[in-house]
Amino acid sequence: MPLFSSLGAGNAQTTNKGKERGWSRARVITHGYVGGGYKDSSPWRNVNRTIHSTDVTTDLGDMLNEAAAYCDGANSDNYFYIWGIVNAYAGTSANGWSMNMNTAASRGGGHTMSVARADFGTMVDFEHAGANIFIVGGLSATTSKFQMKTETMGTTSNSATAADYTAACEGRLRGWHKTGSTAQSFQWSTESYTTWSGAPASDGWGKALSSYNGVAYMKDGGNLNVTLKKFNDNTGTNVSSFTVQDSGEENYQTGNKKGYCLGHYNGVQNNNSYKVNLTSDAYTTLGSASEPKGHAGMSSAALASAYSFSNPAYGYQVPSY
């Protein structure tokens, strides 16, 4: 799988600074997907694809074999996974679904979680022996561990809470989650949790955006609020904050130089979309061409990013902001 050979080239550098450079340049994100979500009492089955070079989003149709309200997901280098799918609102489920991101074809159901969840979070380890997706929160203290290479599901260390409404993201060395009053980091190398002091004030309704630039972002307050906090994805310390649209339950998709919000909740579930410049920490409201389609609006959906590895020596052109 090209992801892991590319990371190996980056990790051969001997200094932490070199490793961070390799990490930030190991992926060229060309497009991404958002699937499921809900509006009012209607969960959706469709998937949308966003092309990062043009900011254009296209509906791919009803691909999920079951609908998915309050779901979440993640991706390997080849596949987009969604968990918590169930033909009910608001459903609690362990069921999974996946699609091939290279062909945009559904692979159907499978890869069931170790426990049923609702409104949970995912943290993705691409580096430490890893290739693991960790699933946390959503009415369970159990942490599910999905091994990407073998596509097998297991468990690992329990988190400190069984609450739902979870915001989660990841960096090079660890993942982060905020669930109600509980905030923790999760170290890939030991698969263990540590209390996260000074975390953003998200109650789990306001979601999180990962990057490959040494920082991550999380909404700083309850549902609804306008503040997005940037923090160091190794130490968890706050770097800065800035204002975005007043909302919660955001559908955040990771890019190289930008991140997308593709629908959220601002009193109603909607298709409102914006992009965050990961260099300047400013956001731009996007028009109808960028908005998800195929439904009247959505929040609490699942997201994935798709990569190109045409130049593993890290000489590349990322899509412009």
C-alpha positions in Angstrom: 0.0 0.0 0.0 1.6 3.3 -1.1 0.8 5.2 2.1 3.1 3.2 4.3 6.1 3.1 1.9 5.8 6.9 1.5 5.7 7.3 5.3 8.8 5.1 5.6 10.7 7.5 3.4 9.7 10.5 5.5 10.5 8.8 8.8 14.0 7.9 7.8 15.0 11.5 8.7 16.7 11.6 12.1 15.5 14.8 13.7 12.0 15.6 15.0 12.0 18.6 12.7 12.8 16.4 9.8 10.1 13.9 10.8 7.5 16.7 11.0 8.5 17.9 7.5 8.1 14.4 6.2 4.8 14.0 7.9 3.4 17.3 6.4 4.6 16.3 2.9 3.7 12.6 3.0 0.3 13.1 1.4 -1.1 15.1 -1.4 -4.9 15.4 -0.8 -6.7 15.8 -4.1 -10.3 15.2 -3.0 -12.5 14.0 -0.2 -15.9 12.5 0.6 -18.7 13.2 3.0 -21.4 10.5 3.6 -24.5 10.1 5.7 -25.6 12.7 8.2 -29.2 13.8 8.9 -31.7 16.6 8.8 -34.5 16.8 11.3 -35.6 13.2 11.7 -34.3 12.0 8.3 -30.9 10.2 8.1 -29.2 10.1 4.7 -27.6 7.3 2.6 -25.8 9.5 0.0 -22.1 10.3 -0.5 -20.7 13.6 -1.9 -17.2 14.1 -3.4 -15.3 17.4 -3.1 -12.5 18.1 -5.6 -9.9 20.2 -3.7 -8.4 22.0 -6.7 -11.8 23.5 -7.7 -13.8 23.4 -4.5 -16.6 21.6 -6.4 -18.8 19.1 -4.6 -20.8 16.4 -6.5 -23.5 14.0 -5.2 -22.6 10.4 -6.0 -26.0 9.1 -5.0 -27.3 6.8 -2.2 -24.3 4.5 -1.8 -24.7 3.5 1.9 -26.6 0.2 2.4 -28.2 1.8 5.5 -28.8 5.4 6.5 -26.6 7.1 9.0 -27.5 9.8 11.5 -24.9 10.8 14.2 -22.4 8.6 12.4 -18.6 9.1 12.0 -15.9 7.6 9.8 -12.3 7.7 8.6 -10.1 6.6 5.8 -7.1 4.5 5.0 -5.2 5.3 1.7 -7.7 3.2 -0.3 -11.0 3.0 1.6 -13.6 5.3 3.3 -15.2 3.7 6.3 -18.4 4.8 8.0 -19.7 3.4 11.3 -23.0 3.8 13.2 -25.2 3.2 10.2 -28.8 2.2 10.9 -32.1 2.9 9.2 -33.5 4.9 12.1 -33.3 8.3 13.7 -31.5 8.8 16.0 -30.0 5.4 15.8 -27.4 3.6 17.9 -25.5 1.0 15.9 -22.2 -0.9 15.6 -22.7 -1.5 11.9 -20.1 -0.4 9.3 -19.9 0.4 5.6 -17.0 1.2 3.3 -16.2 2.4 -0.3 -13.2 2.2 -2.6 -12.0 5.8 -2.9 -10.1 5.0 -6.1 -13.1 3.8 -7.9 -15.9 5.6 -5.9 -17.6 2.2 -5.6 -19.4 0.9 -2.5 -18.0 -2.2 -0.9 -21.2 -2.7 1.2 -21.5 -3.4 4.9 -19.1 -5.0 7.3 -16.3 -4.2 9.7 -18.7 -4.0 12.7 -17.5 -2.0 15.7 -16.9 -3.8 19.0 -19.9 -1.9 20.6 -22.9 0.1 19.4 -22.4 3.9 19.4 -24.1 7.2 18.5 -22.4 10.5 17.9 -18.8 9.1 18.5 -15.4 10.2 17.2 -12.5 8.7 15.3 -8.7 9.2 15.7 -6.4 7.9 12.9 -2.8 6.7 13.4 -1.1 6.6 10.1 2.4 6.2 11.5 3.3 4.2 14.6 3.3 0.7 13.4 0.0 1.7 13.1 -2.4 2.1 10.4 -5.1 2.0 13.0 -8.4 3.8 13.4 -9.5 4.3 17.0 -13.2 4.9 17.7 -14.1 6.6 20.9 -17.2 7.9 22.7 -20.7 7.7 21.6 -22.2 6.1 24.8 -19.3 3.7 25.4 -16.0 4.0 27.3 -14.7 1.1 25.1 -12.1 2.2 22.5 -12.5 0.2 19.3 -9.4 -0.4 17.3 -9.7 -1.0 13.5 -6.5 -2.3 11.8 -6.5 -0.9 8.3 -4.1 -3.4 6.7 -6.0 -6.4 7.8 -9.4 -4.7 8.2 -10.0 -6.4 11.6 -11.7 -4.8 14.5 -10.6 -5.1 18.2 -10.4 -3.0 21.3 -7.7 -1.3 23.3 -7.5 1.0 26.4 -10.8 2.4 27.7 -11.4 6.1 27.6 -12.4 8.0 30.7 -16.0 8.5 29.7 -19.0 6.8 28.2 -20.7 10.0 27.2 -21.9 10.6 23.6 -21.4 13.9 21.5 -17.8 13.4 20.8 -15.3 15.7 18.9 -12.1 13.9 17.9 -9.1 14.5 15.6 -5.5 13.3 15.2 -1.8 14.4 14.7 1.4 12.6 13.9 2.0 11.1 17.4 -1.4 11.1 19.1 -5.1 11.6 18.8 -7.4 13.9 20.7 -11.0 13.8 21.9 -13.4 16.0 23.8 -16.6 14.4 25.1 -18.7 16.6 27.4 -16.5 17.6 30.3 -13.8 15.0 29.5 -10.8 15.8 27.4 -8.0 13.3 26.6 -5.0 12.7 24.3 -4.3 9.1 23.1 -0.7 8.2 22.4 -0.3 5.9 19.4 3.0 4.2 20.6 1.5 3.1 23.9 -2.2 3.1 23.1 -2.9 4.9 26.4 -4.9 8.0 27.4 -3.7 11.1 29.2 -5.8 14.0 30.5 -5.8 16.9 28.2 -5.5 20.1 30.2 -6.4 23.4 28.5 -8.6 21.7 25.8 -11.0 23.8 23.8 -14.4 24.1 25.5 -16.3 22.0 23.0 -19.0 19.9 24.6 -18.7 17.4 21.7 -21.4 19.0 19.6 -18.9 21.4 18.0 -16.5 19.2 16.0 -12.8 19.0 15.1 -10.6 19.4 12.0 -7.3 17.6 11.6 -4.3 18.8 9.5 -0.9 17.5 8.6 0.7 20.8 9.6 1.4 20.1 13.3 -1.8 21.6 14.5 -5.5 20.7 14.7 -8.7 22.7 15.2 -11.7 22.3 17.5 -14.8 24.4 18.1 -14.5 26.2 21.5 -17.9 26.1 23.1 -21.3 24.4 23.1 -23.7 24.0 20.3 -23.8 26.7 18.8 -20.6 28.9 18.8 -18.4 30.8 16.4 -14.9 30.2 17.7 -12.5 27.6 16.2 -9.4 27.0 18.3 -6.1 25.9 16.8 -3.8 23.7 19.1 -0.5 22.0 18.8 -1.3 18.4 17.8 1.6 17.0 19.8 1.3 18.9 23.1 -2.4 20.0 23.0 -1.5 23.6 23.9 -3.5 26.4 22.4 -1.9 28.3 19.5 -4.6 30.7 18.5 -8.3 31.1 17.8 -10.4 32.7 15.1 -14.1 33.2 14.1 -16.0 31.0 11.7 -19.7 30.5 11.0 -22.0 30.2 14.1 -22.7 26.4 14.2 -22.1 23.0 15.6 -22.2 19.4 14.4 -19.8 20.4 11.6 -18.7 18.1 8.8 -15.0 18.9 8.7 -12.9 17.5 5.8 -9.0 17.6 5.9 -7.0 19.0 3.0 -3.3 20.0 2.6 -3.5 23.8 2.7 -7.2 24.1 3.5 -9.9 22.3 5.4 -13.6 22.2 4.5 -16.8 22.5 6.5 -19.4 20.7 4.3 -22.8 21.3 6.0 -23.5 21.9 9.7 -26.2 22.8 12.3 -27.0 26.5 12.9 -30.5 25.9 14.4 -31.3 23.7 11.5 -29.3 21.1 9.6 -28.1 22.7 6.4 -25.6 22.5 3.4 -23.8 25.7 4.3 -20.1 25.3 3.5 -16.9 27.2 4.0 -13.1 26.5 3.7 -10.4 27.3 6.3 -7.0 28.5 5.1 -4.6 26.4 7.2 -1.9 29.0 6.7 -3.6 32.2 7.5 -6.4 30.9 9.8 -9.1 32.7 7.9 -12.3 31.2 6.4 -14.2 31.8 3.2 -17.9 31.1 2.7 -18.4 28.8 -0.3 -21.3 28.9 -2.8 -23.6 26.3 -4.2 -21.0 24.6 -6.3 -19.1 23.6 -3.1 -22.1 22.6 -1.0 -23.1 19.0 -0.5 -26.1 17.9 -2.6 -28.8 15.3 -2.8 -30.6 16.3 0.4 -32.1 19.4 2.1 -29.2 19.7 4.5 -27.1 17.6 6.9 -25.0 17.5 10.0 -23.1 14.8 12.0 -21.9 13.1 8.8 -18.7 11.1 8.2 -15.7 12.4 6.2 -12.7 11.0 4.3 -9.7 12.4 2.4 -8.2 10.8 -0.7 -4.4 11.0 -1.4 -2.1 11.0 -4.4 1.5 9.6 -4.0 2.8 10.4 -7.5 6.1 11.9 -6.0 7.1 10.2 -2.7 10.3 12.4 -2.7 7.9 15.2 -1.6 8.3 17.4 -4.7 4.6 18.2 -5.4 2.0 20.8 -6.1 -0.8 20.9 -3.6 -4.1 22.3 -4.7 -4.1 26.1 -4.1 -6.3 27.6 -1.4 
